[in-house]
């Protein structure tokens, strides 16, 4: 099957105190990004460009320790390409040629 390009957007919120938190984003078990959260009272619109064969992919955000933080990811959606979003942060990339 041919690889497809999709872009996924998600709203990332972080409430924290003390040390500046760092989080990692994984697509399946592959590290996609590591970010330092430096803001208060706002959220980040995370853009996740993926070029992969059709199938299911899990997106996972993890806070790195030590930190006193809570990370919430909401409003996950497809901004480009043929894909669907399912509960559990699962993205299904469709075969656009089918």
C-alpha positions in Angstrom: 0.0 0.0 0.0 1.1 3.5 -0.7 2.0 5.9 2.1 -0.4 8.6 2.8 0.1 12.1 4.3 -2.2 13.3 7.0 -2.0 16.1 9.5 -3.5 15.8 13.0 -4.3 18.7 15.3 -4.9 18.5 19.0 -5.3 21.1 21.8 -2.7 20.5 24.6 -3.4 22.1 28.0 -0.9 22.0 30.9 -1.5 23.1 34.4 1.8 23.3 36.4 3.7 24.7 39.2 7.4 24.6 40.2 9.8 23.2 37.7 9.0 23.9 34.0 7.4 20.7 32.7 8.6 18.7 29.7 6.4 16.4 27.6 7.0 13.9 24.9 4.7 13.0 22.0 4.9 9.4 20.6 3.3 8.1 17.5 2.9 4.4 18.3 6.1 3.9 20.2 8.3 6.2 18.1 9.3 9.5 19.7 7.9 12.3 17.6 8.6 15.5 19.7 9.8 16.7 23.0 8.7 20.1 24.2 9.3 22.3 27.2 6.1 23.9 28.4 6.8 27.6 29.2 3.4 29.2 29.3 0.6 29.8 31.8 -3.1 30.2 31.1 -3.1 29.1 27.5 -3.0 26.0 25.3 -0.9 24.8 22.4 -2.4 23.6 19.2 -0.1 20.6 18.4 0.3 19.7 14.8 1.3 16.1 14.1 2.2 15.5 10.4 2.3 11.8 9.6 3.3 10.1 6.4 2.7 6.4 6.8 1.0 3.4 5.3 -2.8 3.1 5.9 -3.6 1.6 9.3 -4.1 2.5 13.0 -1.6 4.7 14.9 -1.7 5.7 18.6 -0.7 9.1 19.7 0.6 9.4 23.3 1.7 12.4 25.3 3.8 11.8 28.4 5.0 14.3 31.0 8.7 13.8 32.0 9.6 13.7 35.7 10.2 15.5 37.9 7.3 17.9 37.5 4.1 18.9 39.3 1.9 19.1 36.2 -1.2 17.8 34.6 -1.4 17.5 30.8 -4.8 17.3 29.0 -5.1 16.7 25.3 -8.5 17.6 23.7 -10.2 18.2 20.4 -8.0 15.8 18.3 -9.0 16.2 14.7 -7.8 15.7 11.1 -6.8 18.9 9.4 -5.5 17.3 6.2 -5.7 13.9 4.5 -7.9 10.9 4.7 -8.0 9.7 8.3 -10.3 9.2 11.2 -9.9 9.9 14.9 -11.1 7.3 17.5 -11.3 7.3 21.3 -8.0 6.5 23.0 -6.0 8.9 20.7 -6.1 6.4 17.8 -5.7 7.7 14.2 -6.8 5.5 11.3 -5.1 6.5 8.1 -7.2 5.4 5.2 -6.1 4.2 1.8 -6.9 7.2 -0.4 -6.5 5.2 -3.6 -9.2 2.7 -2.6 
